[in-house]
Amino acid sequence: MGGPLAGLRVLDFSSVLMGPYATQTLGDYGADIIKVEPPEGDIVRQLGPTRHDGMGAVYLNINRSKRSIALDLKTEGGREAALRLAETVDVLVTNVRPRAMERLGLGYAALQARNPRLIYAALVGFDQTGPYADRPAYDDLIQGGACIPHSFTRAGMRPAYVPAAVADRIVGLSAVNAILAAVVERDRSGQGQKVEVPMFETMVSMILGDHMGGLTYDPPLDKGGYARHLSPDRRPYQTKDGHVCALIYNDGHWNRFYAAIGQPEMPAANPKFATFAARSRNINEVYAEVGRIMLTRTTAEWLKLFEEADIPALPMHSYESVMEDPHLTATGFFRRVEHPTEGAIYQMAVPAKFSRTAAEPGHMPPRLGADGPAVLAEAGFGADEIAALAENGALRTGE
């Protein structure tokens, strides 16, 4: 039957990370994703190690389940080709700044006139009604504006960014939610609409969901912040020979933990450990005490103890060791596949599973422009038209 989104057709004008991550997710779920790139290609093609120019590792990990067409939208032929393609799709996704899309003649009003059922999803940096509307937005900037570096300082560390493009990916998944909500509504009403998903507001909403704290109230009860998340000792525990990630959280966990290490009288004997509320009030001291205890055994010994005591724990993986994790190995999460031009590569499985409509990657990450002629032919372009677009430089065929 194909994935659950089989039959949904998406025109993808997005680039770099946020939009492509969203459209890859839609593609993995079965949608037909047509990735529209400039003649020089999406810049993310150059990121990370690569065997061939334009096929870098970061590109390979966020652009599967898509087909590529390379159009020069600054030419009349390229722009008209994009408009005609937009007439044939259900959804258009862009993270190009709205004014730039308007200058290209690809704003919502122009496309809605050509396709009234179109869902036009604009992934923007900031809500377009505010003073930041026209500013550029990148993951680092949005992390800073959404209080992530501040959270590190509240935990007693130097301000820092999370060493991953978390804003791009979180907002990309938020866009998937918004797009699918609009598709459901369109299937009821018969009418398309524009959907805007802003990075700044989405990330502030996520981070302050944890850390708004006493600022929730008027007047404020404190300066915000969730104490457990901000504890300087909330980190992987050091063991005799490495580190382990464990969360001793509820009363049952604490009772079983102390019983397992031969101190069953704890935590009842210590008021700071006796209840969830008490531990929350004294979280720094609680985490520090556990940290001292963890130094007494090896990582393997602790993982065995935690498993037997039914206490949540995992190894602290490296990028290399996680690829050999026994659970991920058993579930086939990392899959060795043959790319038609890049040879053997590893792909990660689609995390979500559907009982009837299996979600699997539909296409290998494409070479630049590899699918252009076929995509145009499906949209009704004749062979002479396609040849003319290529000859005039509006279409790069990937040959």
N, C-alpha and C positions, 0 to 999 in steps of 0.2 A: 504493500500500500504506500510505501514511502513514509517520510516523516510526517508529524502532525501538521506541519505547515505546507505540505505538498500542494501545489497549485497557486500559492502566493508568489507574486512576482515583484521583485524589489530592484529599483534603480539606485545605485549607491554612488553618490558623489563625494563621499567622505574620504579622509586620508589620515595618515599617521596612526593613532591608536584608538581614540574614543569611538568614533564612528565605525571603523573597521571591526572592532571587537563586537559592537552591537550587531553588525550585519553578518559576521561570521556565526554568531549565535543563532540568528534567524536562518541562515543557510544550513547550519548543522541540524536544525529542526525541520528541514525539508524545503524551505523557500528557495526559489530560483533567484540568486543574487547576481546582478550585472554590475560589476565594478567599473565605473567610468574614471579613467586616469588621464592626466595630461600626457602629451607625447614623450616627455622625459620620465614619466612614471611617478608613482607615489614615493615621496622621499623616504618612507620607512623601508623601502626595498634596500636601502644602503646601510641599515643598522645591523650590527652584529657580524660575527664571522660568516663567510660565504664561500661557496665553491665557484659560483659564477656571478658576475656583476648583475645587480638588480634582484637577487634572490637571497637576501640576507636572512639570518635566523629569526629576527623579530618579525619580518614580513611573513615568513613561512608559518609562524605560530598564530597569526591573526587574520589570515586571508585564504584559508581553505574554504571549501564549499561555495566558491564564487567562480564567475567567468569574468575575463578582463577585456574591455574595449578601450582603446586609447584614442581620444578625440581632442583636437585642438579647439576648445570652446571659444577662442578669440577669433576664429574664422566663421564666416557666415555658414559654410557647409557643416562645420562641426556643431555649431549651436543649433541649427535646424535639425540635424540628426538627433541631438539630445532631446529636442522638443518632441520629435516623432516617437522616440523611444518612450518618453514619458506618457504618451497616449496609450501605451500597451501594458502599463504596470499598475499594481495596486498601491505601492508605497514608494516614495522617494525619500532617501536619507541624505542629509548634507551636514557637515560641520564647517563648511565655508561660511565666513561671516555674512550675515544677511545682505548688507549693502553690496558686497561683491557679487552675490548671486543676482541681485537686482540689476547691476551693471551688465551682467552677462545675458540679461533677458530671461533668467531662469528663476525669478522670484515666484512666490506662491500664487499671486493673482494671474500671472501669465500662464502658469501650468494648470491652475484650476480651470481656467477658461478652455484649455485643450482637453482636460480630463476631469470632469466634475466629481468623480468617485475617488480621486487620488487622495491618499494620506500623505501629506507633506511634512516630514519630520525634520525639524531644524534643531540640531544639537549645538547650543550656543554657550558662550562663556558665562554670560550674565543675563538675567531677566531684561528683556528689551525695552521695558518701560522705565528703567532706572538710569542714573548718570553714568554707570559703567558699561552701558549697552554696547558701545563701539570698541571697547578695549579688547586687545588680544588676550587669550587665556591659554595657559599651559598648565600641565599637571603641578609643577612646582609652585606656581603662583597660587593656584587654587588650594593646594595643601596649606600654604601659609595663611591665606585668607580664611580658611575653615578651621583654624586653631590647632592644626596638628603639631607644628613646631612649638607652639605655646604649651601644648600638653607635655611635650618632653621636658620643658623647663619646669613645669609644675611637678614633674616626677624627679626633679633634682639633677637633670642632665642638661647638656648644651642643646639649644634649639636645633632640630634636624627634620629632614623630610623622611618619610617612610621610603626605604630604598626599593620602591616598585612604583609603577604608574597607577597607583590605587585610585586616584580621582578619575582618570580616563576610563578605567575599567568599571568602577562602580557606576559612574554616570552612563557608560555604555549599556550596562544591564538595566539601569533605570529607564533608558530610552527604549529598550526592548519591551519593558512593561507598558510604557505609554503607547508605543506603536501598536501593540496587540490589543490594548484597550480600544484604541481608535478603530482598528479593523473590526472588532466585534460590534462597535456602535454603527459603523458604516454598513455592515451586513444587515443591521436592523432598519436603519433609516434610508439607506441607499445613497447617502451623501458623504463625500469626503470632507476633510478638514485639515487645518494646519495644527501641528503639535510642536511646541517648543519645550526643550528640556535643557535648563541652564546648569552648568557645572557648579557655579558658586553656591547657588541656593540649595542644590541637591546635596552637596557635601556639608554645608553648614547644618542642614537638617539632620544628616546622619551623625555627625560628630556631637552636636549639642543634644541629640537624643540621649546620649550617655552623660554629657558633661554640663548640661544647663543647670542641673542641681537646684540650689537655692535661688538662682536667678529666675526660676520659673514663677516665683511669687513676687507680688508688689505690695509692700516693699521687699527687696531681696532678703533672703535668709542667710546667704553667704556669697562668696565670689564664684560660685560654680565649681564643677569638677566632681567626678565620681572617685571616691577615695581609693577603692581597690585598684582601679585602673591606673591611678597616679602614684601608687606606692613605689618607691625606688627599688624595693626588693621584689616587685612583680616582674620576674624574668625567669628564664630557664635556670633550674637549680644546678649548681656545680656539685659534682660527685667526686669520688676518689680519682676517677680516670676520664672524666668528660662532663657531660651535662645531660639532664633529663627534664622534660616538660611534664609537670604534674599539676593538677588542680584539686586540692583537698578542700572541698567547698561546703557541703552540708554536714549536719550533725553525724549522720551515719559514716561519712567519709572520715571525719575526725576520730570517732570512736574506733573504727577499724584500723586506722593508721597507728594510733598509739598502742592498740592491742598487738599489732603486728611487730612493733619494735620493742615489745616487752614492757610497756608502761600503761597498762589498762586503766590505772587510776586517773590518768589524764584523758581528756581535758577537764573532767568534772572538778578536779582538785584546783584548777586555776581559773578564777572568774573571767579572765580575759579570753579564755579559750572555750568557755562553757556553752555559749549560745551563739547563734548566727549574728545577732545584734551586737554582742560583745566583741566578737571577732572583727566585725565591720568597724567598730569604733577604734579598735586597736590594731588595725590591719598591718601597719608598718612593723610593729613588734612581733605580730604573728608570723608574717613572712620571714622576718629576720631569724626567728627561732627555728623555723623549718629549714631555712638555709643552712644553719649550723648543723642540724641533724643530718642533712643530706650529704655532708662531707664525710660521713662515717662509712659509706658503702660505695661500691662501684655502680656504674650505670646499669649493667646487666642485673646486678642484685636488686637494685631498686625497681627496675621494670618488672622483674619476676614477682617481687613483693606486692607491687601495686596491682598487677593482674590478679594475683591470688586474693587480694583484699577487695577487689572490685572498686578500685580508686582510679579515676580517669588519668591516663598518662600515655605519652608517646615519646619516642626518641626525638632529640633535636637533630633533624636531618640537615645535611648539606645538599647543594644542588645535585651532586653526584649520587649520594647515598639514597636520596628519595626515589631515584629511578630503579633502585633495587629493593625498595620496601616490600616485605612479603605480602602485605595486603594488596598493594597496587599491582604486584606481580600476579597474584591469584585472580584479580578482577580484570587483568589485561588492560590496565589503564594506559601504559606506555606501549605503543604498537610500532613495530618496525615495518615500514612500508617502502615501496619503490616509487619514487617520483620520476616522471618521464624524462626530465632533464637534469635533476639534481641527484639522482641515484638514491641510495638507501638513506632514509631519514626516519626519525622517531616522531610520531604524532601522539598527542594526548586524546583519550577517548572523550566523547560527549558525556559530561557528568550525569545529566538527567536521563532517566530511563522511562520509556513508555511501554505499556504492556501489549498494545496492538500496533502502534505506528512507530516502529523503531527509528530513533534518531541517529543517523550516522553521517559522517562527512560525505558530501556529495561529489566534490571535486578536489583534486590536489590544488595547492596554491598555484595560480596560473602565471605563466610568463607574461610580460607586458604586451597587451594587445592581442594575445593569442586567439581570443574568441571573437574579435571584432566583426569579421565578415559574416560569421554564422549568426551572431546576435542581430545584426542589421537585416539579414535575410529573413529571419523570423519575424521582424517588425514590418516586413513588406517591401524592403528595398530590393530593387532589381540589381542584377550583376553589373550593369553599366553604371548605375548610381554608385555602387560600392567602389568600383574601379576609379570613378571620377573623384570620389572623396579621398582615396589613397593617393591619386596622382596630384591632387591639389594640396596635399599636406594636412588635410583635415582629419584623416584617419591614418593611424600607424597600425599596420597589420600584424606586427610581431614576427614577420618572416625574417 
